[in-house]
Amino acid sequence: MTGENFASNPSFANDTSNAYFEHASGIRVDTNAVVMEAIRREYPQLHLTVIPVNSCNLLAFAASGRAAAAPIDKENDRLYVRDFAPPARRLTGENGRLVDSVKFGKFLIEWEGKEYVVYIAEGRDGQGYYPIVRNQYVLSSSVHASEKLLLEAGRFTNSVEGAVLVFDQGYWQKNHELWESIQEAEWSNVILDEGMKHDLIKDVDNFFDGQDTYQKLKVPWKRGVIYYGPPGNGKTISIKALMHSLYKRKDPVPTLYVKSLVSYGGPEYSLSMIFGQARRYAPCFLIFEDLDTIITEQTRSYFLNEVDGLRSNDGIFMVGSTNHLDRLDPGISKRPSRFDRKYLFPNPDHEQRVMYAHFWQGKLKDNKDIEFPDKLCEAVGSITDGFSFAYMQEAFVASLLALALRDKEEGHHDADLDKLPLWQQLKKQIKILRDELNQDPGEALAALKV
């Protein structure tokens, strides 16, 4: 490493680590004050900046290849907790890995030819579980050098490139898996009425392209829409397709996804965190999926305070989806300026059901064991009236699995539709699903008790 070498100076003792361990094992008032005082004694000639890990993660910044970092304390002077991180998916064949969480440690970071000594210390003060504070204590030769590093690392930490921000259990986290899943969500694969699809896309594009128009009209640059209708008819895939198209814009629009309001601080705290983050990342796409389960009678007033309050929500396009519009408070579902438009996602009509069958035909075109002529698509569309796309998907999946469990068909190429194995299975599975669809919930419950 180049530059002034702070770490190798033999005159520097282990005062900071000694102070931290003594303080961490006893009654204390403020961990941060104790650590700062110890560091200033140990490095009186250097400039000290304190910054929380969650707002500017220097080790993650270095791990990304943007800087170099190495521990410079003795093993007995550090406190790490090692945890086993299982693989995200067992199907990948990965075995998991060990991950170190730094409770207390000392590092040397090199960035742009300069060296920085960085202490990381976790402190929990008082009797409560919260808050747990992990601070970084950054030492350098000048204020300017520290600020330059922290600004760059802060931008990296708070970037949502390649991730979706998800709010759950009271905090935000970057979800790379969700971001990966939307990369395949193309509008060409979404089966909807073409006029409605056009309206969904234009609504979003016009908003994010229209900041100047909103300003000229002197109206707040915010918008809210509700997607509603029976489950399984394209609300979620349409939201994902919008997310995908927004990330592909010249100036990508980040997505913030709300999973629940559950948190240690309660729903008021959660909604404050949610809208505070949305304002910070605006222009942004804010998603409340299953809105009726998130905004309840207990959380309604908190939600309205954030939507209608004194703070500006400029640049926030808010989408709420629900399978049960009737469960939403009228002050939310029937009040423009909160949610301005509602889009109904009904069960597919005959043409859309035929299109969906053609979608499966395309998926199976390379499977030589499955006969799937065009006339089968029309036939499937004719006997699935009242089905959602989700029910149609189940009909295809169940039929294909049933065929796979049978002995392989031997050279069957009969042009008669009724003799096609796939059509025979589809008729069976569609009948089962229709009986389920039409069954009264009370009758179903009584049957279970017999």
PyMOL commands that set and color helices and strands:
alter all, ss='L'
color gray80, all
select helices_A, chain A and resi 15-24+31-42+58-66+75-77+90-92+143-158+176-182+187-189+194-208+211-217+235-247+266-281+291-294+300-308+325-327+330-333+350-363+374-382+389-405+417-419+421-438+441-449
alter helices_A, ss='H'
color red, helices_A
select strands_A, chain A and resi 47-52+68-71+79-85+97-111+114-124+132-140+164-168+171-175+222-228+255-258+284-288+316-322+341-344
alter strands_A, ss='S'
color yellow, strands_A
deselect
rebuild
show_as cartoon
